């Protein structure tokens, strides 16, 4: 506060000095006087701006930053605020954010790699974020458009339609987003070679939805339990937690029906509890 007051007094003194100088060298209506008055006003304006900026400058120079130890809910709001202008500039749908132990989990549809990278980097720069798990889908999926565009219809494959119907039938308000979340979390638990084998049995629109998340920053532990897998889709828009388990069960059951040749091999590489979930579902269908 004292620094700001001193700077304001300096403004007044500077303006006074200019006024005296003008009076000494020129008549009030001369070109020199008018130029000097204009210069004085500009100087006063610039100095006032500097005075108003002083607290922020002192804050940054002191090395202080936003508190990195805020709650996950506050950090999620901080991330959403940071992403708003970027989403508008990139002309992309709103990214859905959930934070767990200061790890940001991102869901959404982004048209291209460049946009996804920009969003992931922006999130990683938010103070308090330890790392990110990005489920951003590259390439707008069926039924989605940029905010500035109108609705356009893109036909789904029969396999994707079956998955979407399964999610919708268990309470998903945005079933394709729910399918994306479940497939991402599930296939992330499968080794690369087996995942590639599964993908050979799936059409392109389902493969795009099933790509595992991209990670930046510190790495959170991967999904190991059914509860963790179920929790992954609660980040999605319009999906209530009470529906999440039913949606997860329905999508995984439908996926198994799409890749019958791989059922046993998938079971062999899944972690314990998720393996039991997969095989128990199989038994229930008999």
N, C-alpha and C positions, 0 to 999 in steps of 0.2 A: 504494500500500500504506500509506504514512504517513497519507494522508487517511482511509483506512478505519479505521486504528487510533485516530486522534484522534476520529473519529465514535463509535466504540464506547466510548471513555472518556467521551464526552459523554453517552451513553446511561446508563452506570452512575451518573454524577454526577446526572443528572436524576432517576433512580429514587431515589437517596439523598435528594435535596432533598425529593421528595414524601413520602418516609417520615418525615423529620424534621418536616415541616409537619403531617402527620397526628398524630404523637405530641404535638405542641404544642397542637393545638386539639380533640382528641377522644379518647375512650377507644377501645381496640382494637375493641370489638364494636359501636360506634355506627354509625348509618347514614352519618354523614359519613366515618368511617374506612373503611367498606366501599366507599363511592363513590370515595374517594380512591385506595384500593388498585386498584380496577377501572380508574380513569383512568391510574394509574401503569403497569399492565400493558399497557393499550392504547398508551400513549406509547412504552413500551419496544418493543412489537411493531412499531409504525410506524417507529421509528427504526432498528430492526434491518433492516427491509425497505429503508429508504433507504440503509443502509450496504451491503447486498448489491447494490443497484442502482448504487452510486457508480461502479464501473469502467465499466459500460455508458454511464452518463450522461457521464462524462468522455470516453469514446471518441467519443460523438456530438458533444459540445460542441467537441472538438478538430478536428472537420471530417473525421475519418477515415471511410472507407467500404470495403466489400469491394473487392478488387482488380478493376478492370475489364479488366485485361490477361491474364486467365486463358486457358487453351486452350479451343478450341471444345467439346471433350468435357466439361470441367468446367463451362463455361457452360450446356451442355445439361442437365446434372444440376441446376444451380442453378435453371434454369427449371422443370424437372419438380417440384422440391421446392416452388417457389412456387405452382405450379398445383394441387397435390394437394388442399389444403383447398377451393379454389374449385370444382374439379370435383365434389367431394363435395357442396358446398352447392348447386350448380346441378343436381346429379343428371344428369350427362352422362358419356358414355364417355370413357375416358382420351384426352387429346390426344397425338398423336405429334409429337415434336419432333426436328428436326435443326438443327444450327448450322453455318453455313459463313461463315468470315471475320467472325464475330460478328453475322451476320444470322440470325435465327431463322425457320425454315420450319415452319409448323404444318399438320398434317393431322388430320382427324377429322370427326365428325358432331355438330353442335350443333343443338338443336331450333329456336332462334330467333335473331333479330338481337341481341337484348339479351344473351344468353349469349355469343355470339361476340365482341361488343364488349367485354364484361367480361374475357374471356380474353385478347384481343389487348392491351388496356390493361395487364393484369397482367404480361404478358410484356415489354411495352415498358418497364415500370418496373424490370425486373431489371437490376441494375448490370452493365454490360458489353455489353448488347444495343444494337447500332447501329440496327437496324430490323427489321421483321418482314415476312414474306411469308405471308399467311394463306390457306391452301387449305381452311379450315374450311367444311364443307358445311352450309348453313342448311336445316334440316328433316331429320329422321332419314330416311335412305334405306331402300330395301327391305331387309327382314331385320334392321334395327337397331332397338333399343329403348333406353329409358333403363335404367340399371343396376337401378333399383328395380322395373322391370316385367318380366314374363315375356316369352317369345318370342311374337311375333306375325308372321303371314305377310302380306306385301304383294305382290301380283302385279307382276311386272316387264313392261315393254313388250317386244315382240319384238326391238326394236333394242338395248335394254339387255341383254337375255338373250344376244344375239349377242356383244356386247362382253365380257360377263362370261365367257362360254364361251371366248372367245379368250384372255383373261388366264389363266383356270384351266388351259387346255390347255398353257400355257407355264411353269407352275410357281408361279403366284400362290396362296398359301395363303388370302389374303383378296382374291379377285378384284375385288369391287366397289370396294374401296379402291384397288386398283391402277388400275382404269379411271378412277376419279376423279383420281388423281395424273397419269396420262398426259394425259387430256383437259384438265385445268387447265393443265398446262405447254404443251401444244400450242396450244390456243386463245388463250393469252396472247400468242402471237407473231403473231396475226392481227388486223388493224385492226378497230375496232368495227363499221364498216358491213358488212364481209365476214363477221364473226362473227355478226352479227344475221341475215344472209342464210342462213348455214349452219343456224342454229337453227330457221329456218322448216321445215327438212326433218327435224327431230329431235323425238321425243316429249318430254313434259315431264320425265320422270325422267332422261333423258339430258342435257337442257339444264341441269338443276340440277347435274349432275355436271361439266359442261363450263364452268361459269362461271370466269372468270380470277381469280387471287388478289387479295386486298385487301392493300394495302401501308400500313404506318405507319412513322413515323420516317424515317431515311435510306433512300434507295432503292438497292437493289443493281441491278447491270446485269441486264437481262432475258436469258433463255435465247437463245443464238445458235447453239449447236452441238448435234449429236446427243448427244455425251457429257454435256453439261449437262442436256439433256432426259431422258436415261436416269437421270442421278443423282437427278433429282427424286423418283422413286418409291422410292428406297432408304430414304426416311424412313418408308415405310409399314410397318405391323406385319406381320411374317412374310414379308417379301419380301427374299430374299437378293440381294446385288449381282450374283451370277453369273446370276441369272434376269432382271435388270432390262431388259437390252437386248432379249431375246426377247419379254418382255411388252410393251415399248414398241412394237416392230415389229408384234406381233400386233394390238394395240389400234388403232394408226394404220391398218393395212391394213383392218381391219374398219370403222373410221370412214369411210374413203374409199368403201367399198362402200355405205355408208348415204347418202352425199351425192354420187352420180355427177355430178349437174348442176353441182356446185361444184368439181370436181377441178381444172380448169384455172385457175379464178379463185383458188383457194387457193394453188396453186403460184406464181402471179404475185406474191403478197404475202409469201411466206415468205423469211427470210434464207437466204443461199446454201447452207450445208451441210444445213440442215433441208429446204430445197427439193429438193436432190438426193436426200435420203433419201425424201421423199414421191414424187418422180417415179421413182426407182429401184424402189421397191416396186410402182408402177403397171406398170413394164415387166416385172417378174418375174411378174406375174399374167397377162400375155398369153400 
